[in-house]
């Protein structure tokens, strides 16, 4: 490192320590022009891009920092967190283990390891890590909130509430704790937490932490909704979305889905018949988020021959690695059409190994990644004899639920009523295409029909998967399979009707959504309370709590 580079890096680091992040980052970028492998510059830019939601860029910089500063626990810690939030759990585990070994008395790192084990559906290991963190620091905010989220994932809602309350009383991780606490309760009277939330939102310092401000608005929106104040709830949800999500490029999404429809026609599948495997192990559950995918999985997971796989990221990773999330073109189309039997068989084997890692004992493992609806072309080639369940729900209710829950930042189509409505229409158009060209039997599972006729719809679902009926499937809320999706609290209660027709309460505030839904908008006469779900129906956490950048600046010099 030259003397000029050293001086520039020192100046940037001084600004960062002083809390002047915006002034420090341009200097760190200048450092990288002079020395692309500079550890501190890569670390600082990695954290900034990570907190801004640019995970791909963050991983690039944090990987360099972790490699160049192998003895700095925070470099390994933050690299592990980024890997965890990207879905690379083995990589995250390796990085966080390094961090623990380097700094065994750091309670935050043990808490993050607990988060990782929770997301990996390892509740015993998760609890052990959180307990280590709390032994080192009894009021560690990450561990207190993590324990709450762990209890929710295994169905202990009351215990979860106690942990979130402890975090609030300790003043630790307040935005996240208040957010999670709000969504574990049904509020009939104004809670004291709402006063605290509004006080925090009025504090001018909250603007310096957009993620915290968003969480507080999600929490306030939920409480106001419970209290029947739809106007205030809508205002808070709108504010939260504008902070939480980046603008969504609906034109680019339309182009991508049009490419799928053009590339994967009936002839494509006819030419590739027999290139996959005969495995029936996967049970694919997909559809729009908030359409009942978690509920469907929990019903099936109560069967002795089925293990809950949660949201497997295999096909999403394929999309990313193959360049299918970028703007499509003739080169991508040629590459996809050139895939042959050997490549398909290798992919199928890798996926089956992932499912066996979940359970090698059961005949079936579920994969409830909702957005696998984009990847049905590959799933159909690889696993023509698997079970396919498409969860559908009232379009208006689905979209209202998306607008009022904090999905991961990747779901930025939820940012406005217009974009979520347009996105829904594109999804429906693609599903209609798949139903015309795929050589599969896809079972549509209506959320409303399931709610109104649980026994018959559950029996039909189990039968579709080639399974004998077991009464335990009716008590899905008693399952011991961890749930780490946004539906974690709902599926721990018996089926309830309150989510059907929810859009009606918001009707006065949904003009943009109803217009964007077009033909999928509810009719004035039916009120869309559940008997009309969608036109395709023929018969549907990562842990994003991050340490603040100013508290984790490392001196790598």
C-alpha positions in Angstrom: 0.0 0.0 0.0 1.4 3.4 -1.0 1.7 6.2 1.4 -1.0 8.2 -0.5 -3.4 5.2 -0.3 -2.7 4.9 3.5 -3.4 8.6 4.1 -6.6 8.5 2.1 -7.8 5.3 3.9 -7.0 6.9 7.3 -9.0 10.0 6.4 -12.0 7.9 5.3 -11.8 5.8 8.5 -11.7 8.9 10.7 -14.8 10.2 9.0 -16.5 6.8 9.5 -15.6 6.8 13.2 -17.1 10.3 13.4 -20.4 9.0 12.0 -19.9 10.8 8.7 -20.6 7.8 6.5 -21.7 9.7 3.4 -18.4 11.6 3.4 -16.3 8.5 4.1 -17.7 6.3 1.3 -16.4 8.3 -1.7 -13.0 8.3 -0.1 -13.1 4.5 0.4 -14.1 4.2 -3.3 -11.0 6.2 -4.3 -8.9 3.9 -2.1 -10.2 0.9 -4.1 -9.2 2.5 -7.3 -5.7 2.6 -6.0 -5.8 -0.7 -4.1 -8.8 -3.0 -5.1 -8.0 -5.5 -2.3 -7.8 -2.9 0.5 -9.5 -4.6 3.5 -10.9 -1.6 5.3 -12.3 0.0 2.1 -13.9 -3.2 1.0 -15.3 -3.8 4.5 -16.8 -0.3 4.8 -18.3 -0.3 1.3 -19.6 -3.8 1.8 -21.5 -2.8 5.0 -22.9 0.3 3.3 -24.2 -1.6 0.3 -25.5 -4.4 2.5 -27.5 -2.0 4.6 -28.8 -0.4 1.4 -30.1 -3.8 0.2 -27.5 -4.3 -2.6 -26.6 -7.8 -1.4 -24.7 -8.9 -4.5 -22.3 -5.9 -4.3 -22.0 -6.3 -0.5 -21.0 -9.9 -0.8 -18.3 -9.0 -3.4 -16.7 -6.5 -1.0 -17.2 -8.4 2.2 -15.6 -11.5 0.7 -12.5 -9.6 -0.1 -12.4 -8.0 3.3 -12.8 -11.5 5.0 -10.0 -12.9 2.8 -7.6 -10.0 3.4 -8.3 -9.7 7.1 -8.7 -13.3 8.2 -7.9 -12.5 11.9 -10.6 -9.8 12.3 -13.8 -11.3 13.8 -16.0 -8.5 12.5 -14.9 -9.1 8.9 -15.9 -12.7 9.3 -19.1 -11.8 11.2 -20.4 -9.4 8.6 -19.5 -11.7 5.7 -21.4 -14.4 7.5 -24.4 -12.2 7.9 -24.4 -11.3 4.2 -24.1 -14.9 3.2 -26.9 -15.8 5.6 -29.3 -13.3 4.1 -28.4 -14.4 0.6 -29.4 -18.0 1.5 -25.9 -19.4 1.5 -26.3 -21.1 4.8 -23.2 -23.4 4.6 -21.0 -20.4 3.7 -22.5 -18.3 6.5 -21.9 -21.1 8.9 -18.2 -21.3 8.0 -17.8 -17.5 8.3 -19.6 -17.2 11.6 -17.7 -20.1 13.0 -14.5 -18.3 12.2 -15.9 -15.2 13.9 -16.8 -17.2 17.0 -13.3 -18.8 17.2 -11.7 -15.4 16.8 -13.9 -13.7 19.4 -15.6 -16.3 21.6 -16.8 -13.7 24.1 -18.6 -11.6 21.5 -22.3 -12.1 22.4 -23.5 -10.6 19.1 -21.7 -13.3 17.0 -23.3 -16.1 19.1 -26.7 -14.5 18.6 -26.1 -14.3 14.8 -25.2 -18.0 14.9 -28.5 -18.6 16.6 -30.3 -16.7 13.8 -28.5 -19.0 11.3 -29.4 -22.2 13.0 -33.0 -21.0 13.3 -33.2 -20.3 9.6 -31.7 -23.8 9.0 -34.5 -25.3 11.0 -32.1 -26.4 13.8 -34.0 -25.1 16.9 -31.9 -26.9 19.5 -28.6 -25.5 18.1 -30.3 -22.1 17.7 -31.4 -22.0 21.3 -27.9 -23.1 22.5 -26.3 -20.2 20.6 -28.8 -17.6 21.9 -28.3 -18.9 25.5 -24.5 -18.5 25.0 -25.1 -14.9 23.9 -27.3 -14.2 26.9 -24.9 -15.8 29.3 -22.3 -13.3 28.0 -24.8 -10.4 28.0 -28.2 -10.9 29.6 -29.7 -8.0 27.7 -28.2 -8.7 24.3 -30.8 -7.4 21.9 -30.1 -9.7 19.1 -30.4 -12.7 21.4 -33.6 -11.5 23.1 -35.4 -10.9 19.8 -33.8 -14.0 18.3 -35.2 -16.1 21.1 -38.6 -14.6 20.5 -38.4 -15.5 16.8 -37.3 -19.0 17.6 -40.2 -19.5 19.9 -42.6 -18.3 17.2 -41.0 -20.7 14.6 -41.7 -23.7 16.8 -45.2 -22.5 17.8 -44.7 -21.0 21.3 -46.4 -17.7 20.7 -46.8 -16.8 24.4 -43.1 -17.4 25.1 -42.2 -15.4 22.1 -44.2 -12.4 23.4 -42.4 -12.6 26.6 -39.0 -12.4 24.9 -40.0 -9.5 22.7 -41.4 -7.7 25.8 -38.0 -8.3 27.6 -36.2 -6.7 24.7 -38.6 -3.7 24.8 -38.2 -3.2 28.5 -34.4 -3.4 28.2 -34.5 -0.9 25.4 -32.7 -3.3 23.0 -33.3 -3.6 19.3 -36.5 -1.6 19.9 -37.7 -1.2 16.3 -37.4 -5.0 15.6 -38.8 -6.0 19.0 -41.8 -3.7 18.7 -42.4 -4.8 15.2 -42.4 -8.5 16.1 -44.4 -7.9 19.3 -47.1 -6.1 17.3 -47.5 -9.0 15.0 -47.8 -11.6 17.8 -50.8 -9.9 19.3 -54.3 -9.0 18.4 -55.0 -5.6 19.9 -58.5 -4.7 21.2 -57.4 -1.7 23.2 -54.6 0.8 22.6 -51.4 -0.8 23.9 -48.6 1.1 25.7 -46.2 0.0 22.9 -48.0 2.3 20.5 -47.2 5.3 22.6 -43.5 4.3 22.5 -43.6 3.7 18.8 -45.1 7.1 18.1 -42.6 8.7 20.4 -39.7 7.0 18.6 -41.1 8.1 15.2 -41.3 11.7 16.3 -37.6 11.6 17.3 -35.6 13.4 14.6 -32.8 10.9 15.0 -35.0 8.1 13.5 -34.5 9.6 10.0 -30.8 8.5 10.2 -31.9 4.9 10.5 -34.4 4.1 7.6 -34.7 0.4 8.5 -35.7 1.2 12.0 -38.2 3.8 10.9 -39.7 1.3 8.5 -40.1 -1.3 11.3 -41.8 1.1 13.6 -44.2 2.1 10.9 -45.0 -1.6 10.2 -45.7 -2.1 13.9 -47.9 1.0 14.1 -49.8 0.0 11.0 -50.6 -3.4 12.4 -51.8 -2.0 15.8 -54.0 0.6 14.2 -55.4 -2.0 11.9 -56.3 -4.2 14.9 -58.0 -1.2 16.5 -60.1 -0.6 13.5 -58.4 2.7 12.4 -57.9 1.8 8.8 -56.9 5.3 7.8 -53.9 5.5 10.2 -53.0 1.9 9.4 -52.9 2.6 5.7 -50.7 5.7 6.2 -48.2 3.8 8.3 -48.0 0.9 5.9 -47.5 3.2 3.0 -44.7 5.0 4.8 -43.1 1.7 5.7 -43.2 0.4 2.1 -41.6 3.5 0.7 -38.7 3.2 3.1 -38.4 -0.6 3.0 -38.5 -1.2 -0.8 -36.6 0.3 -3.7 -38.7 1.3 -6.7 -39.8 -1.7 -8.8 -39.2 -1.8 -12.6 -42.5 -3.4 -13.8 -41.5 -3.0 -17.4 -38.4 -5.1 -16.9 -40.4 -7.8 -15.1 -43.0 -7.9 -17.9 -40.1 -8.4 -20.4 -38.7 -11.3 -18.3 -42.0 -13.1 -18.1 -42.7 -12.5 -21.8 -39.3 -14.2 -22.5 -40.4 -17.2 -20.4 -43.6 -17.6 -22.3 -41.8 -17.2 -25.7 -39.0 -19.6 -24.8 -40.9 -22.4 -23.0 -43.7 -23.4 -25.3 -45.3 -26.8 -25.7 -42.7 -27.9 -28.2 -39.9 -27.3 -25.7 -41.4 -29.8 -23.2 -42.2 -32.4 -25.9 -38.6 -32.3 -27.1 -37.3 -32.9 -23.6 -39.6 -35.6 -22.4 -37.7 -38.3 -20.5 -34.7 -36.1 -19.7 -35.5 -35.8 -16.0 -35.9 -38.3 -13.3 -38.8 -40.4 -12.0 -38.4 -39.2 -8.4 -41.6 -38.4 -6.5 -39.8 -37.0 -3.5 -40.4 -33.3 -4.0 -43.8 -31.7 -3.2 -43.7 -28.3 -4.8 -45.9 -25.6 -3.3 -45.9 -22.3 -5.0 -48.0 -19.2 -5.9 -48.0 -15.6 -4.8 -46.6 -14.9 -1.3 -49.4 -14.6 1.3 -51.6 -17.0 -0.7 -51.5 -19.9 1.7 -48.3 -21.7 0.9 -47.2 -22.0 4.5 -50.6 -23.3 5.5 -50.5 -26.0 2.7 -47.0 -27.1 3.8 -48.0 -27.4 7.4 -51.0 -29.5 6.6 -48.8 -31.9 4.6 -45.9 -31.8 7.1 -48.2 -33.4 9.7 -48.2 -36.5 7.6 -45.7 -39.2 8.7 -44.4 -39.6 5.1 -43.7 -35.8 4.6 -41.0 -33.6 5.9 -41.2 -29.8 5.8 -38.4 -28.3 3.6 -39.5 -24.7 3.9 -38.4 -22.3 1.1 -35.7 -24.1 -0.7 -33.5 -21.7 -2.7 -32.2 -24.1 -5.3 -34.2 -22.8 -8.3 -33.8 -19.2 -7.3 -30.0 -19.7 -7.2 -30.3 -21.3 -10.7 -32.1 -18.2 -11.9 -29.4 -16.0 -10.6 -26.4 -18.1 -11.7 -27.9 -18.6 -15.2 -28.5 -14.9 -15.6 -32.3 -15.2 -15.7 -32.9 -12.3 -13.4 -31.2 -9.9 -15.8 -32.6 -8.6 -19.1 -33.2 -11.6 -21.4 -31.8 -11.9 -24.9 -31.1 -14.3 -27.7 -27.9 -15.5 -26.0 -29.7 -16.6 -22.9 -32.5 -18.2 -25.0 -29.9 -20.2 -27.0 -28.2 -21.3 -23.8 -31.4 -22.5 -22.2 -32.4 -24.4 -25.4 -29.0 -26.1 -25.5 -29.5 -27.8 -22.1 -29.5 -31.5 -22.5 -30.2 -34.7 -20.6 -26.9 -34.9 -18.8 -27.2 -31.3 -17.5 -30.8 -31.9 -16.4 -30.0 -35.1 -14.6 -27.1 -33.4 -12.7 -29.4 -30.6 -11.6 -32.1 -33.1 -10.5 -29.5 -35.1 -8.5 -28.2 -32.0 -6.8 -31.7 -30.9 -5.9 -32.6 -34.4 -4.5 -29.4 -34.2 -2.3 -30.7 -30.9 -0.9 -34.0 -32.5 0.0 -32.2 -35.5 1.5 -30.3 -33.1 3.7 -33.7 -32.1 5.1 -34.9 -35.6 5.5 -33.6 -38.9 4.1 -36.2 -40.8 6.1 -39.5 -39.6 4.6 -40.9 -40.4 1.2 -41.5 -36.7 0.5 -40.1 -33.3 1.3 -41.9 -30.1 0.6 -40.5 -27.0 -1.1 -42.7 -24.0 -0.6 -40.7 -21.3 -2.3 -43.6 -19.2 -3.6 -41.8 -17.6 -6.6 -40.9 -21.0 -8.0 -43.9 -20.3 -10.2 -41.3 -18.6 -12.5 -39.3 -21.8 -12.6 -41.9 -24.4 -13.4 -40.4 -25.0 -16.8 -37.2 -26.5 -15.2 -39.1 -28.2 -12.4 -41.4 -29.9 -15.0 -38.4 -31.2 -17.0 -36.5 -32.4 -13.9 -39.4 -33.9 -11.9 -42.4 -34.8 -14.1 -43.7 -37.2 -11.5 -43.5 -34.9 -8.5 -46.5 -33.2 -6.9 -47.3 -29.6 -7.8 -49.6 -27.5 -5.7 -50.5 -23.9 -6.8 -51.9 -21.9 -3.9 -54.4 -19.3 -4.9 -56.3 -16.7 -2.9 -58.5 -13.7 -3.6 -56.3 -11.3 -5.6 -57.4 -8.3 -3.6 -56.8 -10.1 -0.3 -53.4 -11.4 -1.5 -52.3 -7.9 -2.5 -53.6 -6.2 0.6 -51.7 -8.7 2.8 -48.5 -8.0 0.8 -49.0 -4.3 1.2 -49.3 -4.7 5.0 -46.5 -7.1 5.8 -42.8 -6.5 5.7 -41.5 -8.9 3.1 -37.7 -9.0 2.4 -36.5 -6.0 0.3 -36.3 -8.3 -2.7 -40.1 -8.2 -2.9 -40.0 -4.6 -4.0 -43.0 -5.1 -6.3 -44.9 -4.5 -3.0 -43.8 -0.9 -2.8 -47.0 0.6 -4.2 -50.5 -0.5 -4.9 -49.9 0.0 -8.6 -46.8 -2.2 -8.8 -48.2 -5.0 -6.7 -51.4 -5.1 -8.8 -49.4 -5.1 -12.1 -47.1 -7.8 -10.7 -50.1 -9.9 -9.8 -51.5 -9.6 -13.4 -48.1 -10.7 -14.8 -48.0 -13.7 -12.5 -51.5 -14.7 -13.5 -50.6 -14.5 -17.2 -47.6 -16.7 -16.7 -49.6 -19.3 -14.7 -52.2 -19.4 -17.5 -49.4 -20.1 -19.9 -47.9 -22.9 -17.8 -51.3 -24.5 -17.5 -51.5 -24.6 -21.3 -48.0 -26.0 -22.1 -46.7 -27.9 -19.1 -47.1 -31.7 -19.2 -48.1 -31.7 -15.5 -51.1 -32.0 -13.3 -51.1 -28.9 -11.2 -53.4 -28.9 -8.2 -55.0 -25.4 -7.5 -55.5 -25.0 -3.8 -57.9 -22.2 -3.0 -57.2 -20.5 0.4 -60.9 -19.6 0.7 -62.2 -23.1 0.0 -59.7 -24.5 2.5 -60.9 -22.1 5.1 -64.5 -22.9 4.5 -64.1 -26.6 4.0 -61.0 -27.7 5.8 -61.6 -31.4 5.9 -62.5 -31.9 2.3 -59.8 -29.7 0.9 -57.2 -31.2 3.2 -58.2 -34.7 2.1 -58.0 -33.7 -1.5 -54.6 -32.1 -1.0 -53.2 -35.2 0.7 -54.7 -37.5 -2.0 -53.1 -35.3 -4.8 -49.7 -36.1 -3.3 -50.4 -39.8 -3.5 -50.7 -40.2 0.3 -53.2 -42.1 2.5 -55.2 -39.8 4.8 -54.0 -39.2 8.4 -56.1 -37.2 10.8 -53.1 -35.4 12.1 -53.2 -33.3 8.9 -56.2 -31.4 10.3 -54.2 -30.2 13.2 -51.5 -28.4 11.2 -51.0 -25.9 13.9 -49.6 -28.5 16.2 -46.8 -29.4 13.9 -43.2 -29.3 15.3 -41.6 -28.4 12.0 -40.0 -24.9 12.4 -41.6 -22.1 10.4 -39.4 -19.2 9.5 -41.6 -17.4 7.0 -43.7 -14.3 7.5 -46.7 -16.6 8.2 -45.0 -18.0 11.3 -47.7 -16.8 13.8 -50.8 -17.5 11.6 -50.0 -21.2 11.1 -49.7 -21.8 14.8 -53.5 -21.2 15.2 -56.5 -23.2 13.9 -57.9 -22.0 10.6 -59.8 -18.7 11.0 -62.0 -16.7 8.7 -60.8 -13.2 9.5 -58.3 -13.1 6.6 -61.1 -13.7 4.0 -62.4 -10.5 2.5 -59.9 -8.4 4.4 -59.6 -6.0 1.4 -63.1 -4.7 2.0 -62.0 -2.8 5.1 -59.4 -1.1 3.0 -61.6 -0.5 0.0 -61.7 3.3 0.3 -57.9 3.4 0.2 -57.4 0.8 -2.6 -58.3 2.7 -5.8 -54.8 2.3 -7.3 -54.7 -1.4 -6.5 -58.1 -2.2 -7.9 -57.3 -0.4 -11.1 -54.0 -2.1 -11.4 -55.6 -5.6 -10.9 -57.8 -5.0 -13.9 -59.8 -8.2 -14.7 -58.6 -9.7 -11.4 -60.2 -7.0 -9.3 -63.2 -8.1 -7.2 -66.6 -7.4 -8.6 -68.9 -5.0 -6.9 -71.6 -7.7 -6.6 -69.6 -10.5 -5.2 -67.5 -8.4 -2.8 -64.8 -11.1 -3.3 -65.1 -12.6 0.1 -63.7 -15.9 -0.9 -66.0 -17.7 -3.4 -64.2 -16.0 -6.3 -60.4 -16.5 -6.0 -58.7 -16.2 -9.3 -59.2 -16.9 -13.0 -56.9 -19.8 -13.0 -58.9 -21.8 -10.5 -60.6 -24.8 -12.1 -62.3 -26.9 -9.5 -53.1 -20.7 -4.6 -36.9 -14.0 7.1 -34.3 -14.1 6.8 -33.2 -12.2 9.6 -32.6 -8.7 8.3 -31.5 -7.2 11.6 -28.1 -5.6 11.0 -25.6 -3.9 13.3 -25.4 -0.2 12.5 -22.3 0.7 10.4 -20.9 3.3 12.8 -20.6 0.7 15.6 -18.7 -1.9 13.6 -15.9 0.1 11.9 -12.7 -1.9 12.1 -9.1 -0.7 11.7 -7.4 -3.2 9.4 -4.2 -1.2 9.1 
